[in-house]
Every structure is written in structure tokens, then in C-alpha cells.
């Protein structure tokens, strides 16, 4: 899904796990992104630029360079939590 952020600092911490896409690791209370993303969301693109093979440091620099843009598009994948009452095969 795509979410849009206004200009300014995002206030999120991005982590790059050993396997898979970068993800939102933490969200600051005053983040302009707080109502748009969740901890654990996978960040796959910024303004349609693929981030999946980038380090967290490189992604942060890329986002920082665009912080004065009036709007930035972030493509995320949200992992919905499975209902714990459902069991495989039942």
C-alpha cells in the first residue's frame, strides 16, 4: 500500500533485517508518520525507488534528501497478524 508523508522529518527508525525488506523498527510519538505506519511494516519503496536491497543508513540518507519535498510516497507492505484462534487444518 502507498502512504504519503508531508515535508519534514518522519520520526521513524528503519532497520534492515538479515532477510527481507527494510522495516519500521520504531515510531517517535511526535512523528508525522505515526498515524500512517506501524512498527513491523516493510518499507519497499520511496517515490517508486526500490529500497529492498539498501541498508538502513542508505535509506535514511535517501529519505533525508527528500525531506523538503511537499509530499513523499512510501510503499509499504503490512503484515497482518494471524488470528490466534484459527489453527491450520481446522
Legacy VTK file of the C-alpha trace (Angstrom):
# vtk DataFile Version 3.0
C-alpha trace
ASCII
DATASET POLYDATA
POINTS 90 float
0.000 0.000 0.000
1.109 3.565 -0.587
1.201 6.175 2.163
2.130 9.814 1.724
4.115 11.984 4.099
4.233 15.780 4.084
7.530 17.642 4.119
9.643 17.382 7.226
11.305 14.785 9.349
9.487 11.433 9.517
10.369 10.441 13.071
10.754 6.723 12.393
13.629 4.310 12.836
14.269 1.904 9.982
16.015 -1.432 10.394
17.285 -3.807 7.744
16.866 -7.429 8.811
19.213 -10.135 7.514
16.481 -11.368 5.178
13.705 -9.379 3.557
12.787 -5.754 3.067
13.724 -2.902 5.411
11.150 -2.370 8.132
9.837 0.250 10.517
11.579 -0.546 13.814
10.237 2.329 15.947
7.978 5.371 15.624
8.504 8.533 17.675
5.455 9.944 19.497
5.527 13.202 17.539
6.163 11.534 14.175
4.271 12.952 11.176
4.020 9.313 10.127
2.550 7.966 13.401
-0.992 7.562 12.082
0.151 6.101 8.743
2.600 3.301 9.551
3.090 0.615 12.196
6.148 -0.982 13.727
6.888 -4.025 11.585
5.669 -2.513 8.298
8.066 -3.383 5.480
9.297 -0.372 3.518
9.797 -1.367 -0.123
9.977 1.969 -2.000
10.180 5.745 -1.637
8.811 7.733 -4.567
8.873 4.453 -6.544
12.599 3.886 -5.876
13.113 0.284 -4.718
14.653 0.057 -1.233
14.712 -3.707 -0.723
18.459 -4.110 -1.295
19.526 -0.942 0.565
20.933 -0.636 4.078
19.074 1.328 6.749
21.777 4.033 6.610
21.404 4.447 2.845
17.608 4.577 3.113
17.821 7.234 5.844
20.076 9.381 3.641
17.711 8.980 0.685
14.701 9.983 2.798
16.605 12.916 4.354
17.449 14.297 0.905
13.714 14.402 0.161
12.522 15.847 3.480
11.748 19.245 1.934
9.594 17.766 -0.830
5.940 18.759 -0.329
4.924 15.093 -0.448
6.738 11.772 -0.466
5.247 8.428 -1.428
6.189 5.415 0.674
5.249 1.945 -0.486
4.859 -0.435 2.424
3.783 -4.000 2.989
1.830 -4.520 6.170
1.960 -7.937 7.742
-1.443 -8.541 9.269
-1.259 -10.647 12.376
-2.936 -14.003 12.089
-5.939 -14.649 14.308
-4.557 -16.816 17.153
-7.908 -18.631 17.424
-7.507 -20.044 13.921
-5.447 -23.177 13.529
-4.079 -24.744 10.413
-6.256 -27.576 9.127
-9.289 -26.783 11.317
LINES 1 91
90 0 1 2 3 4 5 6 7 8 9 10 11 12 13 14 15 16 17 18 19 20 21 22 23 24 25 26 27 28 29 30 31 32 33 34 35 36 37 38 39 40 41 42 43 44 45 46 47 48 49 50 51 52 53 54 55 56 57 58 59 60 61 62 63 64 65 66 67 68 69 70 71 72 73 74 75 76 77 78 79 80 81 82 83 84 85 86 87 88 89
